[in-house]
Amino acid sequence: MKKLKIVGIILIVIIVIYTLFVTVELIRFNNNLGVEPLIKTGVIDSYVSTDSNLSKEKMYGIGFTVEYEYFVQREENNNNQINEVISGEFKLFDKIILSAWAK
């Protein structure tokens, strides 16, 4: 019985720590445009179409994803690229939208 209690306490502590981590990431997402997760496990870049200047980027964190849509401007003179964030989504387990915004 004592081992079951210890396992339960450890499980509750892990859940609380993970909840705090996701809350911090959610606050960072809502306050900063285009911010990357503190711990990234993967990134997927995809262009919406070749004609438009829209681009999407999906970044994977631990148990959540952050997806941004950019308007890409290319300077003709010196090959620079300027990305302006248009919208963003923060999803828990890539299914539940916790926050989203658009300009």
C-alpha positions in Angstrom: 0.0 0.0 0.0 2.9 2.4 0.8 4.5 1.8 -2.6 1.2 2.6 -4.3 1.0 5.9 -2.4 4.5 6.8 -3.4 3.8 6.0 -7.1 0.7 8.2 -6.9 2.6 11.1 -5.4 5.3 10.9 -8.0 2.7 10.8 -10.8 0.9 13.9 -9.3 4.3 15.7 -9.1 5.1 14.9 -12.8 1.6 16.1 -13.9 2.0 19.4 -11.9 5.5 20.0 -13.4 4.2 19.3 -16.9 1.2 21.6 -16.4 3.6 24.4 -15.2 5.8 23.9 -18.3 2.9 24.1 -20.7 1.5 27.2 -18.9 4.9 28.9 -19.3 5.0 28.0 -23.0 1.5 29.3 -23.5 2.3 32.6 -21.8 5.4 33.0 -24.0 3.3 32.2 -27.1 0.7 34.8 -26.3 3.1 37.5 -25.4 5.8 37.2 -28.2 5.1 37.0 -31.9 6.9 34.1 -33.5 8.6 32.7 -30.4 10.0 29.2 -30.5 9.4 26.6 -27.8 12.1 26.3 -25.1 12.5 22.6 -25.9 11.9 21.7 -29.6 11.6 18.1 -30.7 11.1 18.9 -34.4 10.2 21.5 -37.0 8.2 21.2 -40.2 8.5 24.0 -42.8 6.0 24.1 -45.6 5.2 26.7 -48.2 1.5 27.3 -48.9 2.0 27.9 -52.6 4.7 28.9 -54.9 2.8 31.9 -56.2 2.0 33.5 -52.8 4.3 34.8 -50.2 2.8 32.7 -47.4 4.7 30.1 -45.4 3.8 27.9 -42.5 6.1 26.6 -39.8 5.1 23.9 -37.3 7.3 23.3 -34.3 6.9 20.4 -31.9 7.5 20.7 -28.2 7.0 18.1 -25.5 3.4 17.3 -25.8 2.3 20.4 -27.8 2.8 22.0 -31.1 3.1 25.7 -32.1 2.2 26.6 -35.7 2.9 30.0 -37.3 1.9 31.4 -40.7 4.3 34.0 -42.2 4.1 36.5 -44.9 7.5 36.3 -46.6 9.1 39.3 -48.3 12.2 38.9 -50.3 14.4 41.9 -51.1 15.6 41.8 -54.7 18.9 43.6 -54.2 20.6 41.6 -51.5 18.7 38.3 -51.2 17.4 39.0 -47.7 14.2 37.5 -46.5 11.8 39.2 -44.0 9.2 37.1 -42.3 6.1 38.8 -40.8 4.0 36.6 -38.5 0.3 36.6 -39.6 -1.2 34.0 -37.3 -0.3 31.3 -34.7 -1.9 28.3 -33.0 -0.9 26.5 -29.8 -2.2 23.0 -29.6 -1.9 20.5 -26.8 -1.0 17.0 -28.2 -1.5 18.4 -31.7 -5.3 18.2 -31.2 -6.6 20.6 -28.6 -6.3 24.3 -29.4 -5.3 26.1 -26.2 -4.6 29.5 -27.9 -4.7 31.0 -31.3 -4.4 34.5 -32.7 -4.3 36.3 -36.0 -3.3 39.8 -37.1 
